[in-house]
Amino acid sequence: MSNAQELTTSNFDTTVNEGVTLVDFWAEWCAPCRMMTPVLDELAAEYDGKARIGKINVDNEPDLAMKFDVASIPTLIVFKNGEIAKRFVGVTSKGELAEALDGAAG
């Protein structure tokens, strides 16, 4: 089980509207998405109290995927106070994600 918070349409806005949140748009059948899970778990532990890490299963939440024009997965979006600060498509290194989180937090 992942350390990242499962996000849905019911908790999305309250989660990303304040502070910094990294959101992973993924699906269980997506091998590159599964490759990102340990990276996101590490970030969730390292940024505990500084930033939130969330996951949106695009099969369960297609409306959220459409809202943010997610055409390929994994898509990772860093939000700062509800606004998109940075967007990544495809497998992304922990360093790049940490840099984006630090940039949004700073």
MIDOSE-1310 file (N, C-alpha, C; in nm, 2 decimals, decimal comma, always signed):
residues 106
msna	+0,08/-0,12/+0,00/+0,00/+0,00/+0,00/+0,09/+0,12/+0,00; +0,05/+0,22/-0,07/+0,13/+0,34/-0,09/+0,11/+0,44/+0,03; +0,21/+0,52/+0,05/+0,21/+0,62/+0,16/+0,13/+0,75/+0,10; +0,11/+0,75/-0,03/+0,04/+0,87/-0,09/-0,11/+0,86/-0,06
qelt	-0,17/+0,97/-0,05/-0,31/+0,98/-0,02/-0,39/+0,96/-0,15; -0,49/+0,87/-0,14/-0,58/+0,85/-0,25/-0,67/+0,97/-0,27; -0,67/+1,03/-0,39/-0,76/+1,15/-0,41/-0,88/+1,11/-0,50; -0,99/+1,18/-0,47/-1,11/+1,16/-0,55/-1,17/+1,29/-0,57
tsnf	-1,28/+1,30/-0,65/-1,35/+1,43/-0,67/-1,40/+1,49/-0,54; -1,43/+1,40/-0,44/-1,48/+1,45/-0,31/-1,38/+1,52/-0,22; -1,25/+1,47/-0,23/-1,15/+1,53/-0,14/-1,04/+1,61/-0,22; -1,05/+1,62/-0,35/-0,94/+1,68/-0,43/-0,92/+1,83/-0,39
dttv	-1,03/+1,91/-0,40/-1,01/+2,05/-0,38/-0,96/+2,08/-0,24; -1,01/+2,02/-0,14/-0,97/+2,05/+0,00/-0,82/+2,01/+0,02; -0,78/+1,91/-0,06/-0,64/+1,86/-0,05/-0,54/+1,96/-0,11; -0,57/+2,00/-0,24/-0,47/+2,08/-0,31/-0,49/+2,23/-0,30
negv	-0,60/+2,28/-0,24/-0,62/+2,42/-0,24/-0,53/+2,50/-0,14; -0,46/+2,43/-0,05/-0,37/+2,50/+0,05/-0,24/+2,43/+0,05; -0,13/+2,50/+0,04/+0,00/+2,45/+0,04/+0,04/+2,38/-0,09; +0,14/+2,29/-0,08/+0,20/+2,22/-0,19/+0,16/+2,08/-0,20
tlvd	+0,11/+2,03/-0,31/+0,07/+1,89/-0,33/+0,12/+1,84/-0,46; +0,18/+1,72/-0,46/+0,22/+1,65/-0,58/+0,11/+1,55/-0,61; +0,05/+1,55/-0,73/-0,06/+1,46/-0,76/-0,01/+1,37/-0,87; -0,03/+1,24/-0,85/+0,01/+1,14/-0,95/-0,12/+1,09/-1,01
fwae	-0,13/+1,11/-1,15/-0,24/+1,05/-1,22/-0,19/+0,92/-1,27; -0,26/+0,81/-1,24/-0,21/+0,68/-1,26/-0,32/+0,58/-1,29; -0,28/+0,45/-1,32/-0,38/+0,34/-1,33/-0,30/+0,21/-1,29; -0,38/+0,12/-1,24/-0,31/-0,01/-1,19/-0,25/-0,09/-1,30
wcap	-0,30/-0,08/-1,42/-0,25/-0,16/-1,54/-0,13/-0,09/-1,60; -0,09/+0,02/-1,56/+0,01/+0,10/-1,62/+0,15/+0,07/-1,55; +0,24/+0,00/-1,63/+0,37/-0,04/-1,57/+0,45/+0,08/-1,53; +0,46/+0,18/-1,61/+0,54/+0,30/-1,57/+0,49/+0,37/-1,45
crmm	+0,35/+0,36/-1,43/+0,29/+0,42/-1,31/+0,33/+0,34/-1,19; +0,34/+0,21/-1,20/+0,38/+0,12/-1,09/+0,52/+0,15/-1,05; +0,61/+0,18/-1,15/+0,75/+0,21/-1,13/+0,76/+0,34/-1,04; +0,66/+0,43/-1,05/+0,67/+0,55/-0,98/+0,63/+0,54/-0,83
tpvl	+0,56/+0,43/-0,79/+0,51/+0,41/-0,66/+0,62/+0,42/-0,55; +0,73/+0,35/-0,56/+0,83/+0,36/-0,46/+0,89/+0,50/-0,45; +0,90/+0,57/-0,56/+0,96/+0,71/-0,56/+0,86/+0,80/-0,48; +0,73/+0,79/-0,51/+0,63/+0,87/-0,45/+0,62/+0,84/-0,30
dela	+0,64/+0,71/-0,26/+0,63/+0,67/-0,12/+0,75/+0,74/-0,05; +0,87/+0,74/-0,11/+0,99/+0,80/-0,05/+0,96/+0,95/-0,03; +0,91/+1,02/-0,13/+0,88/+1,16/-0,12/+0,77/+1,19/-0,02; +0,67/+1,10/-0,01/+0,57/+1,12/+0,09/+0,63/+1,12/+0,23
aeyd	+0,73/+1,03/+0,26/+0,79/+1,02/+0,39/+0,88/+1,14/+0,41; +0,96/+1,18/+0,31/+1,06/+1,29/+0,32/+0,99/+1,43/+0,33; +0,87/+1,44/+0,27/+0,81/+1,57/+0,27/+0,69/+1,58/+0,37; +0,68/+1,48/+0,45/+0,57/+1,48/+0,55/+0,57/+1,61/+0,63
gkar	+0,46/+1,68/+0,63/+0,45/+1,81/+0,70/+0,49/+1,93/+0,62; +0,56/+1,90/+0,50/+0,60/+2,01/+0,41/+0,52/+2,01/+0,28; +0,48/+1,89/+0,24/+0,40/+1,89/+0,11/+0,32/+1,75/+0,12; +0,21/+1,75/+0,05/+0,13/+1,63/+0,04/+0,16/+1,56/-0,09
igki	+0,15/+1,43/-0,09/+0,16/+1,35/-0,21/+0,03/+1,27/-0,23; -0,04/+1,29/-0,34/-0,16/+1,23/-0,37/-0,16/+1,15/-0,50; -0,25/+1,05/-0,51/-0,27/+0,97/-0,63/-0,41/+0,97/-0,67; -0,43/+0,98/-0,80/-0,56/+0,98/-0,86/-0,56/+0,86/-0,96
nvdn	-0,64/+0,76/-0,94/-0,66/+0,65/-1,03/-0,75/+0,70/-1,14; -0,70/+0,71/-1,27/-0,77/+0,77/-1,38/-0,89/+0,68/-1,42; -0,88/+0,55/-1,39/-1,00/+0,47/-1,42/-1,11/+0,49/-1,33; -1,09/+0,53/-1,20/-1,19/+0,56/-1,11/-1,24/+0,71/-1,11
epdl	-1,15/+0,79/-1,15/-1,18/+0,94/-1,15/-1,15/+1,00/-1,29; -1,23/+0,96/-1,39/-1,20/+1,01/-1,53/-1,23/+1,16/-1,54; -1,32/+1,21/-1,46/-1,35/+1,36/-1,46/-1,23/+1,44/-1,42; -1,16/+1,40/-1,32/-1,04/+1,47/-1,27/-0,93/+1,46/-1,38
amkf	-0,92/+1,35/-1,44/-0,82/+1,33/-1,55/-0,85/+1,43/-1,66; -0,98/+1,44/-1,70/-1,02/+1,53/-1,81/-1,00/+1,67/-1,77; -1,03/+1,70/-1,65/-1,02/+1,84/-1,60/-0,88/+1,90/-1,62; -0,78/+1,81/-1,60/-0,64/+1,85/-1,61/-0,57/+1,80/-1,73
dvas	-0,65/+1,77/-1,84/-0,60/+1,73/-1,97/-0,49/+1,62/-1,96; -0,52/+1,52/-1,88/-0,43/+1,40/-1,87/-0,45/+1,31/-1,98; -0,36/+1,31/-2,08/-0,37/+1,23/-2,20/-0,28/+1,10/-2,19; -0,17/+1,11/-2,11/-0,08/+1,00/-2,09/-0,06/+0,99/-1,94
iptl	-0,03/+0,86/-1,90/+0,00/+0,84/-1,76/+0,13/+0,76/-1,75; +0,21/+0,78/-1,65/+0,18/+0,87/-1,54/+0,20/+1,02/-1,58; +0,10/+1,10/-1,53/+0,12/+1,25/-1,53/+0,13/+1,29/-1,39; +0,23/+1,37/-1,35/+0,25/+1,42/-1,22/+0,24/+1,57/-1,22
ivfk	+0,15/+1,63/-1,14/+0,13/+1,77/-1,13/+0,16/+1,82/-0,99; +0,24/+1,92/-0,98/+0,27/+1,99/-0,85/+0,17/+2,11/-0,85; +0,09/+2,11/-0,74/+0,00/+2,22/-0,72/+0,05/+2,31/-0,60; +0,04/+2,44/-0,61/+0,07/+2,53/-0,50/-0,06/+2,61/-0,48
ngei	-0,12/+2,60/-0,36/-0,24/+2,67/-0,33/-0,35/+2,65/-0,44; -0,36/+2,53/-0,50/-0,46/+2,50/-0,59/-0,43/+2,53/-0,74; -0,31/+2,60/-0,76/-0,27/+2,64/-0,89/-0,16/+2,54/-0,94; -0,16/+2,51/-1,07/-0,05/+2,42/-1,12/+0,08/+2,50/-1,12
akrf	+0,18/+2,44/-1,06/+0,31/+2,50/-1,05/+0,41/+2,43/-1,15; +0,39/+2,30/-1,17/+0,48/+2,22/-1,26/+0,41/+2,09/-1,30; +0,44/+2,05/-1,42/+0,37/+1,93/-1,47/+0,48/+1,84/-1,54; +0,47/+1,71/-1,51/+0,56/+1,61/-1,57/+0,47/+1,50/-1,63
vgvt	+0,52/+1,45/-1,75/+0,45/+1,34/-1,81/+0,55/+1,22/-1,83; +0,52/+1,10/-1,78/+0,60/+0,99/-1,80/+0,68/+0,97/-1,67; +0,76/+0,86/-1,67/+0,85/+0,83/-1,55/+0,94/+0,95/-1,52; +0,94/+1,00/-1,40/+1,01/+1,12/-1,36/+1,10/+1,08/-1,24
skge	+1,22/+1,14/-1,24/+1,32/+1,10/-1,13/+1,27/+1,17/-1,00; +1,31/+1,10/-0,89/+1,29/+1,16/-0,76/+1,35/+1,30/-0,75; +1,47/+1,32/-0,80/+1,53/+1,45/-0,79/+1,45/+1,56/-0,86; +1,40/+1,53/-0,98/+1,32/+1,63/-1,05/+1,19/+1,67/-0,97
laea	+1,13/+1,56/-0,92/+1,01/+1,59/-0,84/+1,04/+1,66/-0,71; +1,15/+1,63/-0,64/+1,19/+1,70/-0,52/+1,22/+1,85/-0,55; +1,29/+1,87/-0,66/+1,32/+2,01/-0,70/+1,19/+2,09/-0,73; +1,09/+2,03/-0,79/+0,97/+2,09/-0,82/+0,89/+2,12/-0,69
ldga	+0,89/+2,03/-0,60/+0,83/+2,05/-0,47/+0,90/+2,16/-0,39; +1,03/+2,16/-0,39/+1,11/+2,26/-0,32/+1,08/+2,40/-0,38; +1,08/+2,40/-0,51/+1,05/+2,53/-0,59/+0,91/+2,59/-0,55; +0,81/+2,50/-0,55/+0,68/+2,54/-0,52/+0,67/+2,58/-0,37
ag	+0,74/+2,52/-0,28/+0,73/+2,55/-0,14/+0,81/+2,68/-0,11; +0,91/+2,71/-0,19/+1,00/+2,82/-0,15/+0,95/+2,95/-0,19
